[in-house]
Amino acid sequence: MFRVNRQTDYAIRVILALAKQPQGTRLSSAQIGREMLIPAAFLSRIVAQLAQADLLKTFPGREGGLQLARPAKEITLRDVVEFMEGPFLLSECMAGEEACPFEGACPVRMRWNGLQEAILTELAKTNFSLLVEEANTHPVLIPMSTRK
């Protein structure tokens, strides 16, 4: 089964939490962790990875915190997913011509290619500004872990 791993999901949540704020706003890791239900054990490593990818900036000290490295409209789901997961491949046969013994003559590989391109296109056109707009137009869901 293909699925985005937990760390990637948490990385998306970190970026989304910051994207919901006015540009230039800093939030603490603790605030983001509480709001987005990210365990502290994962959060510091994910923050370091996102800073390494130049997706967010970190500021130490009392007035420090985290902020987006660029406007939310310039950060896409594809940016985060590919940084966290590596190149997106729907099937091993998509890894290159040598990975598929049938190369261009395989009708299944041609379908995988079309599906892969559709997914990559959708990820690339979905920026965090758009996600914030969508979050603001839909009612807030209460996470399962906080329901009584």
QUIDA-V709910 format. One record per pair of residues at least 6 apart in sequence whose C-alpha atoms are under 8 Angstrom apart, sorted by the first residue. I is the first residue (numbers start at 0). J is the second residue. D is the distance in whole Angstrom. If there is no record, write none. Layout:
# QUIDA-V709910
i=I j=J d=D
i=I j=J d=D
This chain:
# QUIDA-V709910
i=1 j=89 d=8
i=3 j=80 d=8
i=3 j=84 d=8
i=4 j=84 d=8
i=6 j=41 d=7
i=6 j=45 d=7
i=6 j=83 d=8
i=7 j=79 d=7
i=7 j=80 d=6
i=7 j=83 d=6
i=7 j=84 d=7
i=9 j=37 d=6
i=9 j=42 d=8
i=9 j=45 d=8
i=10 j=45 d=6
i=10 j=46 d=8
i=10 j=49 d=7
i=10 j=79 d=7
i=10 j=83 d=8
i=11 j=76 d=7
i=11 j=79 d=7
i=12 j=35 d=6
i=13 j=31 d=6
i=13 j=32 d=8
i=13 j=35 d=7
i=13 j=46 d=8
i=14 j=54 d=8
i=14 j=55 d=8
i=14 j=67 d=7
i=14 j=127 d=8
i=15 j=127 d=6
i=15 j=130 d=8
i=15 j=131 d=7
i=16 j=31 d=6
i=16 j=34 d=8
i=16 j=35 d=7
i=17 j=24 d=8
i=17 j=25 d=8
i=17 j=26 d=7
i=17 j=65 d=8
i=17 j=66 d=6
i=17 j=67 d=6
i=18 j=67 d=7
i=18 j=70 d=8
i=18 j=71 d=5
i=18 j=127 d=6
i=18 j=128 d=7
i=18 j=131 d=7
i=19 j=131 d=6
i=22 j=67 d=8
i=22 j=70 d=7
i=22 j=71 d=8
i=23 j=66 d=6
i=23 j=67 d=7
i=24 j=66 d=6
i=25 j=63 d=7
i=25 j=64 d=5
i=25 j=65 d=5
i=25 j=66 d=5
i=26 j=64 d=5
i=26 j=65 d=5
i=26 j=66 d=7
i=27 j=63 d=7
i=27 j=64 d=4
i=27 j=65 d=6
i=28 j=42 d=7
i=28 j=43 d=8
i=28 j=64 d=7
i=28 j=65 d=7
i=29 j=39 d=8
i=31 j=37 d=8
i=32 j=38 d=6
i=32 j=39 d=7
i=32 j=42 d=7
i=46 j=55 d=8
i=49 j=55 d=6
i=50 j=56 d=6
i=50 j=57 d=7
i=52 j=82 d=7
i=53 j=68 d=6
i=54 j=67 d=6
i=54 j=68 d=5
i=54 j=69 d=7
i=54 j=74 d=7
i=55 j=65 d=7
i=55 j=66 d=6
i=55 j=67 d=4
i=55 j=68 d=4
i=55 j=69 d=8
i=56 j=65 d=6
i=56 j=66 d=5
i=56 j=67 d=6
i=56 j=68 d=5
i=57 j=63 d=7
i=57 j=64 d=6
i=57 j=65 d=5
i=57 j=66 d=7
i=58 j=64 d=5
i=58 j=65 d=6
i=71 j=126 d=7
i=71 j=127 d=5
i=71 j=128 d=5
i=72 j=126 d=5
i=72 j=127 d=6
i=72 j=128 d=5
i=72 j=129 d=7
i=73 j=126 d=7
i=73 j=127 d=8
i=74 j=126 d=5
i=74 j=127 d=6
i=75 j=122 d=7
i=75 j=123 d=6
i=75 j=124 d=7
i=75 j=125 d=6
i=75 j=126 d=4
i=75 j=127 d=6
i=76 j=122 d=5
i=76 j=123 d=6
i=76 j=125 d=6
i=76 j=126 d=6
i=76 j=127 d=7
i=77 j=119 d=7
i=77 j=122 d=5
i=77 j=123 d=5
i=77 j=125 d=8
i=78 j=123 d=7
i=81 j=87 d=6
i=87 j=115 d=8
i=87 j=119 d=8
i=88 j=94 d=7
i=88 j=115 d=7
i=89 j=111 d=7
i=89 j=112 d=8
i=89 j=114 d=8
i=89 j=115 d=6
i=90 j=111 d=7
i=91 j=98 d=7
i=92 j=98 d=5
i=92 j=99 d=5
i=92 j=108 d=7
i=93 j=99 d=7
i=93 j=108 d=7
i=93 j=111 d=8
i=93 j=112 d=7
i=96 j=102 d=6
i=102 j=108 d=8
i=103 j=109 d=7
